[in-house]
Amino acid sequence: MALFKKRTAGKPGEWYYCLEHKKVEEGPECPAKNRFGPYTSREEASHAMETARERNLEWETDPRWHEGKSPDQNPEA
């Protein structure tokens, strides 16, 4: 007997943004590796990429992530 059941359908009210199809979906229609979520509303899921960009910018400019490096150093170099 399996310890964990694979969930094939989402719960009502769970919204996701599919990165592959670039669309909002109710319940997980696509694999987890291709989606952001769950979100509490369709509206929130529709702004998933904008939210991700904002969070990435916050993390990239957070001094706690760059301790010990001078501000002009490029972390990708």
Backbone atoms as SQL, in Angstrom:
CREATE TABLE atoms (id INTEGER PRIMARY KEY, chain TEXT, resi INTEGER, resn TEXT, atom TEXT, x REAL, y REAL, z REAL);
INSERT INTO atoms VALUES
  (1, 'A', 1, 'MET', 'N', 0.844, -1.185, 0.000),
  (2, 'A', 1, 'MET', 'CA', 0.000, 0.000, 0.000),
  (3, 'A', 1, 'MET', 'C', 0.888, 1.246, 0.000),
  (4, 'A', 2, 'ALA', 'N', 0.586, 2.177, -0.846),
  (5, 'A', 2, 'ALA', 'CA', 1.376, 3.404, -0.959),
  (6, 'A', 2, 'ALA', 'C', 1.165, 4.280, 0.269),
  (7, 'A', 3, 'LEU', 'N', 2.250, 4.906, 0.692),
  (8, 'A', 3, 'LEU', 'CA', 2.158, 5.818, 1.832),
  (9, 'A', 3, 'LEU', 'C', 1.491, 7.134, 1.447),
  (10, 'A', 4, 'PHE', 'N', 1.731, 7.560, 0.225),
  (11, 'A', 4, 'PHE', 'CA', 1.174, 8.829, -0.234),
  (12, 'A', 4, 'PHE', 'C', 0.372, 8.587, -1.500),
  (13, 'A', 5, 'LYS', 'N', -0.791, 9.173, -1.544),
  (14, 'A', 5, 'LYS', 'CA', -1.613, 9.071, -2.739),
  (15, 'A', 5, 'LYS', 'C', -1.281, 10.246, -3.649),
  (16, 'A', 6, 'LYS', 'N', -1.140, 9.962, -4.928),
  (17, 'A', 6, 'LYS', 'CA', -0.908, 11.015, -5.899),
  (18, 'A', 6, 'LYS', 'C', -2.216, 11.756, -6.122),
  (19, 'A', 7, 'ARG', 'N', -2.173, 13.044, -5.883),
  (20, 'A', 7, 'ARG', 'CA', -3.366, 13.850, -6.049),
  (21, 'A', 7, 'ARG', 'C', -3.521, 14.215, -7.520),
  (22, 'A', 8, 'THR', 'N', -4.602, 13.797, -8.111),
  (23, 'A', 8, 'THR', 'CA', -4.808, 14.048, -9.532),
  (24, 'A', 8, 'THR', 'C', -5.702, 15.243, -9.797),
  (25, 'A', 9, 'ALA', 'N', -6.479, 15.648, -8.816),
  (26, 'A', 9, 'ALA', 'CA', -7.368, 16.792, -8.991),
  (27, 'A', 9, 'ALA', 'C', -7.144, 17.780, -7.868),
  (28, 'A', 10, 'GLY', 'N', -7.295, 19.033, -8.187),
  (29, 'A', 10, 'GLY', 'CA', -7.104, 20.076, -7.184),
  (30, 'A', 10, 'GLY', 'C', -8.310, 20.237, -6.299),
  (31, 'A', 11, 'LYS', 'N', -8.095, 20.913, -5.217),
  (32, 'A', 11, 'LYS', 'CA', -9.197, 21.238, -4.323),
  (33, 'A', 11, 'LYS', 'C', -9.926, 22.455, -4.880),
  (34, 'A', 12, 'PRO', 'N', -11.214, 22.542, -4.673),
  (35, 'A', 12, 'PRO', 'CA', -11.938, 23.736, -5.125),
  (36, 'A', 12, 'PRO', 'C', -11.326, 24.988, -4.493),
  (37, 'A', 13, 'GLY', 'N', -11.131, 25.995, -5.296),
  (38, 'A', 13, 'GLY', 'CA', -10.575, 27.244, -4.795),
  (39, 'A', 13, 'GLY', 'C', -9.064, 27.333, -4.866),
  (40, 'A', 14, 'GLU', 'N', -8.385, 26.290, -5.340),
  (41, 'A', 14, 'GLU', 'CA', -6.939, 26.351, -5.541),
  (42, 'A', 14, 'GLU', 'C', -6.665, 26.770, -6.982),
  (43, 'A', 15, 'TRP', 'N', -5.882, 27.806, -7.140),
  (44, 'A', 15, 'TRP', 'CA', -5.554, 28.319, -8.460),
  (45, 'A', 15, 'TRP', 'C', -4.056, 28.236, -8.678),
  (46, 'A', 16, 'TYR', 'N', -3.659, 27.944, -9.910),
  (47, 'A', 16, 'TYR', 'CA', -2.253, 27.804, -10.277),
  (48, 'A', 16, 'TYR', 'C', -1.985, 28.591, -11.555),
  (49, 'A', 17, 'TYR', 'N', -0.714, 28.930, -11.753),
  (50, 'A', 17, 'TYR', 'CA', -0.303, 29.525, -13.015),
  (51, 'A', 17, 'TYR', 'C', 0.621, 28.530, -13.697),
  (52, 'A', 18, 'CYS', 'N', 0.256, 28.063, -14.876),
  (53, 'A', 18, 'CYS', 'CA', 1.048, 27.091, -15.626),
  (54, 'A', 18, 'CYS', 'C', 2.107, 27.826, -16.432),
  (55, 'A', 19, 'LEU', 'N', 3.375, 27.519, -16.157),
  (56, 'A', 19, 'LEU', 'CA', 4.488, 28.155, -16.844),
  (57, 'A', 19, 'LEU', 'C', 4.618, 27.668, -18.289),
  (58, 'A', 20, 'GLU', 'N', 4.228, 26.441, -18.547),
  (59, 'A', 20, 'GLU', 'CA', 4.338, 25.882, -19.891),
  (60, 'A', 20, 'GLU', 'C', 3.275, 26.452, -20.834),
  (61, 'A', 21, 'HIS', 'N', 2.034, 26.492, -20.354),
  (62, 'A', 21, 'HIS', 'CA', 0.926, 26.957, -21.189),
  (63, 'A', 21, 'HIS', 'C', 0.619, 28.439, -20.998),
  (64, 'A', 22, 'LYS', 'N', 1.272, 29.063, -20.006),
  (65, 'A', 22, 'LYS', 'CA', 1.093, 30.488, -19.707),
  (66, 'A', 22, 'LYS', 'C', -0.383, 30.839, -19.503),
  (67, 'A', 23, 'LYS', 'N', -0.997, 30.054, -18.596),
  (68, 'A', 23, 'LYS', 'CA', -2.412, 30.297, -18.303),
  (69, 'A', 23, 'LYS', 'C', -2.722, 29.933, -16.856),
  (70, 'A', 24, 'VAL', 'N', -3.803, 30.502, -16.366),
  (71, 'A', 24, 'VAL', 'CA', -4.297, 30.213, -15.023),
  (72, 'A', 24, 'VAL', 'C', -5.170, 28.974, -15.103),
  (73, 'A', 25, 'GLU', 'N', -5.021, 28.081, -14.118),
  (74, 'A', 25, 'GLU', 'CA', -5.847, 26.874, -14.084),
  (75, 'A', 25, 'GLU', 'C', -6.357, 26.641, -12.671),
  (76, 'A', 26, 'GLU', 'N', -7.568, 26.144, -12.577),
  (77, 'A', 26, 'GLU', 'CA', -8.111, 25.787, -11.263),
  (78, 'A', 26, 'GLU', 'C', -7.741, 24.344, -11.004),
  (79, 'A', 27, 'GLY', 'N', -7.085, 24.123, -9.895),
  (80, 'A', 27, 'GLY', 'CA', -6.583, 22.788, -9.590),
  (81, 'A', 27, 'GLY', 'C', -5.326, 22.524, -10.395),
  (82, 'A', 28, 'PRO', 'N', -4.502, 21.594, -9.933),
  (83, 'A', 28, 'PRO', 'CA', -3.265, 21.331, -10.666),
  (84, 'A', 28, 'PRO', 'C', -3.519, 20.459, -11.897),
  (85, 'A', 29, 'GLU', 'N', -3.594, 21.097, -13.045),
  (86, 'A', 29, 'GLU', 'CA', -3.776, 20.356, -14.289),
  (87, 'A', 29, 'GLU', 'C', -2.434, 19.883, -14.845),
  (88, 'A', 30, 'CYS', 'N', -1.393, 20.676, -14.634),
  (89, 'A', 30, 'CYS', 'CA', -0.064, 20.375, -15.171),
  (90, 'A', 30, 'CYS', 'C', 0.856, 19.929, -14.038),
  (91, 'A', 31, 'PRO', 'N', 1.980, 19.286, -14.370),
  (92, 'A', 31, 'PRO', 'CA', 2.919, 18.830, -13.339),
  (93, 'A', 31, 'PRO', 'C', 3.450, 19.988, -12.488),
  (94, 'A', 32, 'ALA', 'N', 3.792, 19.696, -11.256),
  (95, 'A', 32, 'ALA', 'CA', 4.262, 20.713, -10.311),
  (96, 'A', 32, 'ALA', 'C', 5.471, 21.474, -10.835),
  (97, 'A', 33, 'LYS', 'N', 6.344, 20.807, -11.595),
  (98, 'A', 33, 'LYS', 'CA', 7.548, 21.470, -12.103),
  (99, 'A', 33, 'LYS', 'C', 7.211, 22.586, -13.094),
  (100, 'A', 34, 'ASN', 'N', 5.972, 22.608, -13.594),
  (101, 'A', 34, 'ASN', 'CA', 5.568, 23.595, -14.590),
  (102, 'A', 34, 'ASN', 'C', 4.584, 24.636, -14.069),
  (103, 'A', 35, 'ARG', 'N', 4.449, 24.754, -12.752),
  (104, 'A', 35, 'ARG', 'CA', 3.429, 25.689, -12.269),
  (105, 'A', 35, 'ARG', 'C', 3.858, 26.414, -10.999),
  (106, 'A', 36, 'PHE', 'N', 3.251, 27.571, -10.792),
  (107, 'A', 36, 'PHE', 'CA', 3.351, 28.329, -9.549),
  (108, 'A', 36, 'PHE', 'C', 2.015, 28.184, -8.841),
  (109, 'A', 37, 'GLY', 'N', 2.041, 28.121, -7.521),
  (110, 'A', 37, 'GLY', 'CA', 0.801, 28.073, -6.771),
  (111, 'A', 37, 'GLY', 'C', 0.876, 27.049, -5.662),
  (112, 'A', 38, 'PRO', 'N', -0.168, 26.869, -4.924),
  (113, 'A', 38, 'PRO', 'CA', -1.524, 27.354, -5.178),
  (114, 'A', 38, 'PRO', 'C', -1.717, 28.792, -4.705),
  (115, 'A', 39, 'TYR', 'N', -2.646, 29.458, -5.361),
  (116, 'A', 39, 'TYR', 'CA', -3.083, 30.801, -4.999),
  (117, 'A', 39, 'TYR', 'C', -4.532, 30.705, -4.549),
  (118, 'A', 40, 'THR', 'N', -4.973, 31.708, -3.808),
  (119, 'A', 40, 'THR', 'CA', -6.333, 31.672, -3.262),
  (120, 'A', 40, 'THR', 'C', -7.392, 32.178, -4.232),
  (121, 'A', 41, 'SER', 'N', -6.958, 32.854, -5.321),
  (122, 'A', 41, 'SER', 'CA', -7.930, 33.362, -6.285),
  (123, 'A', 41, 'SER', 'C', -7.355, 33.328, -7.694),
  (124, 'A', 42, 'ARG', 'N', -8.253, 33.368, -8.649),
  (125, 'A', 42, 'ARG', 'CA', -7.845, 33.427, -10.059),
  (126, 'A', 42, 'ARG', 'C', -7.032, 34.696, -10.301),
  (127, 'A', 43, 'GLU', 'N', -7.463, 35.796, -9.726),
  (128, 'A', 43, 'GLU', 'CA', -6.780, 37.081, -9.887),
  (129, 'A', 43, 'GLU', 'C', -5.340, 37.008, -9.388),
  (130, 'A', 44, 'GLU', 'N', -5.135, 36.441, -8.221),
  (131, 'A', 44, 'GLU', 'CA', -3.795, 36.307, -7.648),
  (132, 'A', 44, 'GLU', 'C', -2.918, 35.428, -8.547),
  (133, 'A', 45, 'ALA', 'N', -3.456, 34.337, -9.052),
  (134, 'A', 45, 'ALA', 'CA', -2.702, 33.446, -9.937),
  (135, 'A', 45, 'ALA', 'C', -2.361, 34.136, -11.253),
  (136, 'A', 46, 'SER', 'N', -3.236, 35.011, -11.721),
  (137, 'A', 46, 'SER', 'CA', -2.977, 35.694, -12.992),
  (138, 'A', 46, 'SER', 'C', -1.795, 36.656, -12.897),
  (139, 'A', 47, 'HIS', 'N', -1.431, 37.040, -11.682),
  (140, 'A', 47, 'HIS', 'CA', -0.294, 37.939, -11.466),
  (141, 'A', 47, 'HIS', 'C', 0.950, 37.188, -10.994),
  (142, 'A', 48, 'ALA', 'N', 0.990, 35.881, -11.193),
  (143, 'A', 48, 'ALA', 'CA', 2.090, 35.057, -10.686),
  (144, 'A', 48, 'ALA', 'C', 3.450, 35.494, -11.224),
  (145, 'A', 49, 'MET', 'N', 3.553, 35.782, -12.506),
  (146, 'A', 49, 'MET', 'CA', 4.842, 36.161, -13.078),
  (147, 'A', 49, 'MET', 'C', 5.295, 37.523, -12.554),
  (148, 'A', 50, 'GLU', 'N', 4.370, 38.446, -12.401),
  (149, 'A', 50, 'GLU', 'CA', 4.692, 39.758, -11.844),
  (150, 'A', 50, 'GLU', 'C', 5.174, 39.618, -10.397),
  (151, 'A', 51, 'THR', 'N', 4.488, 38.794, -9.623),
  (152, 'A', 51, 'THR', 'CA', 4.884, 38.542, -8.235),
  (153, 'A', 51, 'THR', 'C', 6.273, 37.923, -8.178),
  (154, 'A', 52, 'ALA', 'N', 6.548, 36.978, -9.065),
  (155, 'A', 52, 'ALA', 'CA', 7.861, 36.334, -9.098),
  (156, 'A', 52, 'ALA', 'C', 8.955, 37.345, -9.443),
  (157, 'A', 53, 'ARG', 'N', 8.701, 38.229, -10.417),
  (158, 'A', 53, 'ARG', 'CA', 9.686, 39.258, -10.781),
  (159, 'A', 53, 'ARG', 'C', 9.975, 40.179, -9.599),
  (160, 'A', 54, 'GLU', 'N', 8.921, 40.595, -8.894),
  (161, 'A', 54, 'GLU', 'CA', 9.087, 41.477, -7.734),
  (162, 'A', 54, 'GLU', 'C', 9.906, 40.794, -6.643),
  (163, 'A', 55, 'ARG', 'N', 9.600, 39.533, -6.369),
  (164, 'A', 55, 'ARG', 'CA', 10.341, 38.798, -5.333),
  (165, 'A', 55, 'ARG', 'C', 11.796, 38.591, -5.734),
  (166, 'A', 56, 'ASN', 'N', 12.036, 38.274, -6.999),
  (167, 'A', 56, 'ASN', 'CA', 13.412, 38.105, -7.464),
  (168, 'A', 56, 'ASN', 'C', 14.207, 39.389, -7.304),
  (169, 'A', 57, 'LEU', 'N', 13.596, 40.523, -7.634),
  (170, 'A', 57, 'LEU', 'CA', 14.271, 41.806, -7.480),
  (171, 'A', 57, 'LEU', 'C', 14.584, 42.079, -6.013),
  (172, 'A', 58, 'GLU', 'N', 13.620, 41.794, -5.132),
  (173, 'A', 58, 'GLU', 'CA', 13.852, 41.974, -3.692),
  (174, 'A', 58, 'GLU', 'C', 15.025, 41.122, -3.219),
  (175, 'A', 59, 'TRP', 'N', 15.074, 39.863, -3.644),
  (176, 'A', 59, 'TRP', 'CA', 16.145, 38.956, -3.220),
  (177, 'A', 59, 'TRP', 'C', 17.486, 39.377, -3.802),
  (178, 'A', 60, 'GLU', 'N', 17.500, 39.816, -5.062),
  (179, 'A', 60, 'GLU', 'CA', 18.743, 40.229, -5.698),
  (180, 'A', 60, 'GLU', 'C', 19.335, 41.470, -5.053),
  (181, 'A', 61, 'THR', 'N', 18.480, 42.324, -4.494),
  (182, 'A', 61, 'THR', 'CA', 18.969, 43.557, -3.878),
  (183, 'A', 61, 'THR', 'C', 19.035, 43.472, -2.358),
  (184, 'A', 62, 'ASP', 'N', 18.724, 42.322, -1.792),
  (185, 'A', 62, 'ASP', 'CA', 18.774, 42.139, -0.336),
  (186, 'A', 62, 'ASP', 'C', 20.230, 41.985, 0.103),
  (187, 'A', 63, 'PRO', 'N', 20.718, 42.895, 0.944),
  (188, 'A', 63, 'PRO', 'CA', 22.125, 42.829, 1.354),
  (189, 'A', 63, 'PRO', 'C', 22.475, 41.553, 2.119),
  (190, 'A', 64, 'ARG', 'N', 21.500, 40.893, 2.728),
  (191, 'A', 64, 'ARG', 'CA', 21.788, 39.651, 3.457),
  (192, 'A', 64, 'ARG', 'C', 22.258, 38.537, 2.527),
  (193, 'A', 65, 'TRP', 'N', 21.884, 38.595, 1.252),
  (194, 'A', 65, 'TRP', 'CA', 22.313, 37.588, 0.283),
  (195, 'A', 65, 'TRP', 'C', 23.720, 37.856, -0.240),
  (196, 'A', 66, 'HIS', 'N', 24.218, 39.052, 0.023),
  (197, 'A', 66, 'HIS', 'CA', 25.506, 39.456, -0.544),
  (198, 'A', 66, 'HIS', 'C', 26.510, 39.827, 0.535),
  (199, 'A', 67, 'GLU', 'N', 26.389, 39.248, 1.710),
  (200, 'A', 67, 'GLU', 'CA', 27.310, 39.541, 2.804),
  (201, 'A', 67, 'GLU', 'C', 28.732, 39.191, 2.391),
  (202, 'A', 68, 'GLY', 'N', 29.662, 40.087, 2.703),
  (203, 'A', 68, 'GLY', 'CA', 31.063, 39.838, 2.421),
  (204, 'A', 68, 'GLY', 'C', 31.479, 40.170, 1.004),
  (205, 'A', 69, 'LYS', 'N', 30.562, 40.591, 0.176),
  (206, 'A', 69, 'LYS', 'CA', 30.883, 40.966, -1.200),
  (207, 'A', 69, 'LYS', 'C', 30.726, 42.473, -1.331),
  (208, 'A', 70, 'SER', 'N', 31.557, 43.065, -2.137),
  (209, 'A', 70, 'SER', 'CA', 31.401, 44.490, -2.366),
  (210, 'A', 70, 'SER', 'C', 30.217, 44.705, -3.287),
  (211, 'A', 71, 'PRO', 'N', 29.525, 45.846, -3.193),
  (212, 'A', 71, 'PRO', 'CA', 28.314, 46.086, -3.980),
  (213, 'A', 71, 'PRO', 'C', 28.532, 46.042, -5.475),
  (214, 'A', 72, 'ASP', 'N', 29.769, 46.305, -5.943),
  (215, 'A', 72, 'ASP', 'CA', 30.005, 46.324, -7.379),
  (216, 'A', 72, 'ASP', 'C', 30.372, 44.961, -7.940),
  (217, 'A', 73, 'GLN', 'N', 30.493, 43.933, -7.092),
  (218, 'A', 73, 'GLN', 'CA', 30.807, 42.592, -7.575),
  (219, 'A', 73, 'GLN', 'C', 29.576, 41.953, -8.198),
  (220, 'A', 74, 'ASN', 'N', 29.778, 41.267, -9.299),
  (221, 'A', 74, 'ASN', 'CA', 28.691, 40.575, -9.973),
  (222, 'A', 74, 'ASN', 'C', 28.673, 39.141, -9.472),
  (223, 'A', 75, 'PRO', 'N', 27.605, 38.693, -8.804),
  (224, 'A', 75, 'PRO', 'CA', 27.561, 37.337, -8.252),
  (225, 'A', 75, 'PRO', 'C', 27.575, 36.250, -9.321),
  (226, 'A', 76, 'GLU', 'N', 27.236, 36.599, -10.574),
  (227, 'A', 76, 'GLU', 'CA', 27.200, 35.610, -11.646),
  (228, 'A', 76, 'GLU', 'C', 28.544, 35.482, -12.352),
  (229, 'A', 77, 'ALA', 'N', 29.495, 36.373, -12.065),
  (230, 'A', 77, 'ALA', 'CA', 30.788, 36.354, -12.769),
  (231, 'A', 77, 'ALA', 'C', 31.675, 35.259, -12.233);
